[in-house]
Amino acid sequence: MPTFNFSAGEDNEFFGISDIRDRVSDYFVAQLKQLLEEGRVHTESIINEINYLEDPKGRTRTKKAKKFSGGKLKGFWHTHFFNGDASQQAINYLKLLDKEGAVESIIKNIVDETDDPRIISKKIAERMVSQQFGDITDKKSWTGDWVIYAKHKGINYYLMICKHSKPGEDTDPIYHEIKENCGSQYPFLFAQE
């Protein structure tokens, strides 16, 4: 596993955050370095989302940023970043299963076209993947892991990178991790407790 020994200025320059470094937590930068060293995540996908939040004239293919509405994260924000690896693609493709009647409709349309089992199975796989890919891309609704940030006086403060929670999962531990690692750097973000 490669190790990157950046100086403070070099890491800011490498990640393209020099202009906003005072609003990117030290913890966030440490996470970027770790992800880069592990080689599991394209850090550019994370920085692209930040760039979009800073200047929405650009383009992103992920869901719109959203404010947390419950738990201790209430008031904080998250945006998704899509890394494009197989596990994140699978999560996005599986969203098709949540759409009532979507899979049945695909299968019915294919069975109306042919009764050859080999062609049916091939077309089902193709349509489920390609249709879902097209729908998600058209709607710019790719989901992925999270960049957690806070807004203070209309300015974004980027705090943490984390895995997307599962529906119903308690997100309070994420809040505690943010507070523990970013609270002393940005105490004003936690002043309303």
C-alpha distance (Angstrom), angle and dihedral (degrees) to the residues before:
residue distance angle dihedral
M1 . . .
P2 3.83 . .
T3 3.77 120.2 .
F4 3.78 119.9 -146.9
N5 3.78 113.4 -152.2
F6 3.77 99.9 -165.0
S7 3.75 122.3 172.2
A8 3.81 113.8 -133.0
G9 3.79 92.5 -96.1
E10 3.79 93.6 44.3
D11 3.79 94.9 53.7
N12 3.79 91.4 48.5
E13 3.79 90.0 50.9
F14 3.81 94.2 43.7
F15 3.80 93.5 51.2
G16 3.80 92.3 41.0
I17 3.80 94.9 -122.7
S18 3.81 100.9 116.7
D19 3.81 92.9 113.4
I20 3.80 93.8 51.0
R21 3.81 101.3 28.9
D22 3.80 92.5 119.8
R23 3.83 87.0 62.5
V24 3.80 97.2 45.1
S25 3.79 111.3 83.2
D26 3.77 120.9 -124.0
Y27 3.80 86.1 -123.2
F28 3.81 91.1 56.4
V29 3.83 90.9 50.8
A30 3.82 90.3 48.7
Q31 3.81 88.8 51.8
L32 3.83 91.1 49.9
K33 3.81 89.9 52.0
Q34 3.79 91.8 48.4
L35 3.83 92.7 48.9
L36 3.79 90.1 48.2
E37 3.80 91.9 50.9
E38 3.80 92.9 46.6
G39 3.80 90.7 48.8
R40 3.80 92.2 -145.0
V41 3.79 98.2 115.7
H42 3.76 131.3 40.2
T43 3.78 99.6 -126.0
E44 3.81 88.3 -157.2
S45 3.82 88.8 71.3
I46 3.81 88.9 59.0
I47 3.79 94.4 45.6
N48 3.82 90.5 47.2
E49 3.80 89.5 58.7
I50 3.80 91.3 49.2
N51 3.80 90.2 48.8
Y52 3.79 89.3 51.9
L53 3.81 91.4 50.5
E54 3.78 89.6 50.0
D55 3.81 93.8 46.8
P56 3.81 113.2 15.6
K57 3.79 91.3 -170.5
G58 3.77 86.1 87.0
R59 3.76 124.4 76.5
T60 3.77 134.9 -100.7
R61 3.77 129.8 176.2
T62 3.77 96.7 -154.2
K63 3.78 132.1 91.0
K64 3.78 118.3 -75.4
A65 3.78 116.7 -88.0
K66 3.76 112.4 -93.5
K67 3.77 137.5 -161.3
F68 3.80 117.3 -123.2
S69 3.78 109.1 -114.7
G70 3.78 102.9 -168.4
G71 3.74 145.6 36.2
K72 3.78 124.1 20.4
L73 3.81 90.6 -42.9
K74 3.80 89.9 65.1
G75 3.79 106.9 131.5
F76 3.80 94.8 22.9
W77 3.80 120.0 104.7
H78 3.78 136.2 -135.1
T79 3.74 135.6 -166.1
H80 3.77 126.6 -171.8
F81 3.75 126.8 -120.1
F82 3.76 120.0 -159.2
N83 3.76 113.7 -145.8
G84 3.79 94.4 -178.1
D85 3.79 96.7 -133.6
A86 3.79 120.5 142.3
S87 3.82 95.5 -99.2
Q88 3.80 93.3 52.8
Q89 3.80 91.0 45.6
A90 3.81 90.1 51.1
I91 3.81 91.5 51.9
N92 3.79 89.6 53.0
Y93 3.79 94.4 46.2
L94 3.80 91.5 48.8
K95 3.82 89.2 60.7
L96 3.81 84.9 79.6
L97 3.81 88.5 69.5
D98 3.81 89.4 60.3
K99 3.81 92.4 59.2
E100 3.76 107.7 91.9
G101 3.80 111.5 -119.6
A102 3.82 95.0 -1.7
V103 3.80 97.4 115.7
E104 3.80 92.4 41.3
S105 3.81 90.0 52.0
I106 3.80 92.1 51.8
I107 3.80 92.0 49.1
K108 3.82 93.5 45.6
N109 3.81 92.2 51.3
I110 3.81 91.4 49.9
V111 3.81 94.1 46.5
D112 3.82 87.9 51.1
E113 3.82 87.7 57.7
T114 3.82 100.1 47.4
D115 3.77 144.5 -1.8
D116 3.83 96.0 -152.4
P117 3.85 105.7 117.0
R118 3.82 93.1 -150.1
I119 3.80 92.4 52.9
I120 3.81 91.6 43.1
S121 3.81 93.0 53.9
K122 3.81 92.5 45.2
K123 3.81 93.1 48.7
I124 3.80 93.2 46.1
A125 3.80 91.0 55.7
E126 3.81 92.9 43.9
R127 3.79 95.1 48.4
M128 3.77 95.9 43.0
V129 3.78 91.1 53.6
S130 3.80 100.7 34.5
Q131 3.80 95.4 40.7
Q132 3.78 92.2 48.6
F133 3.82 91.2 45.1
G134 3.80 90.6 51.8
D135 3.80 94.5 45.1
I136 3.79 93.5 48.8
T137 3.78 92.8 45.0
D138 3.81 93.5 47.5
K139 3.79 91.8 49.4
K140 3.82 93.0 41.6
S141 3.78 88.0 -130.8
W142 3.80 104.5 134.3
T143 3.76 109.1 146.9
G144 3.76 127.7 -153.3
D145 3.75 140.0 139.4
W146 3.79 122.5 -33.4
V147 3.76 141.0 -97.2
I148 3.80 104.5 -160.1
Y149 3.77 117.2 -154.1
A150 3.77 141.9 159.3
K151 3.76 132.2 -138.1
H152 3.78 119.3 -134.9
K153 3.80 120.7 176.9
G154 3.80 88.9 -15.7
I155 3.81 94.4 -53.6
N156 3.81 126.1 113.6
Y157 3.81 121.5 -124.7
Y158 3.80 113.2 -165.5
L159 3.78 110.2 -144.2
M160 3.78 115.8 163.7
I161 3.78 148.1 -1.7
C162 3.80 115.1 -138.5
K163 3.77 145.9 157.8
H164 3.78 117.5 -84.9
S165 3.79 110.3 -100.7
K166 3.78 122.4 -121.5
P167 3.82 119.6 -113.7
G168 3.80 109.2 -78.0
E169 3.80 93.5 10.2
D170 3.80 116.7 141.4
T171 3.82 108.5 -108.2
D172 3.82 95.3 -173.8
P173 3.84 91.2 99.2
I174 3.82 87.7 60.4
Y175 3.80 89.3 54.7
H176 3.81 91.6 49.9
E177 3.80 90.8 50.3
I178 3.80 90.9 50.5
K179 3.80 92.9 47.7
E180 3.79 92.7 47.0
N181 3.80 93.6 49.2
C182 3.82 102.1 32.9
G183 3.80 105.6 23.7
S184 3.80 96.6 92.6
Q185 3.82 92.6 45.1
Y186 3.82 94.2 49.1
P187 3.83 107.1 19.0
F188 3.82 91.6 160.4
L189 3.81 89.4 68.5
F190 3.81 90.2 62.1
A191 3.81 99.2 38.0
Q192 3.81 95.7 105.5
E193 3.80 95.8 67.6
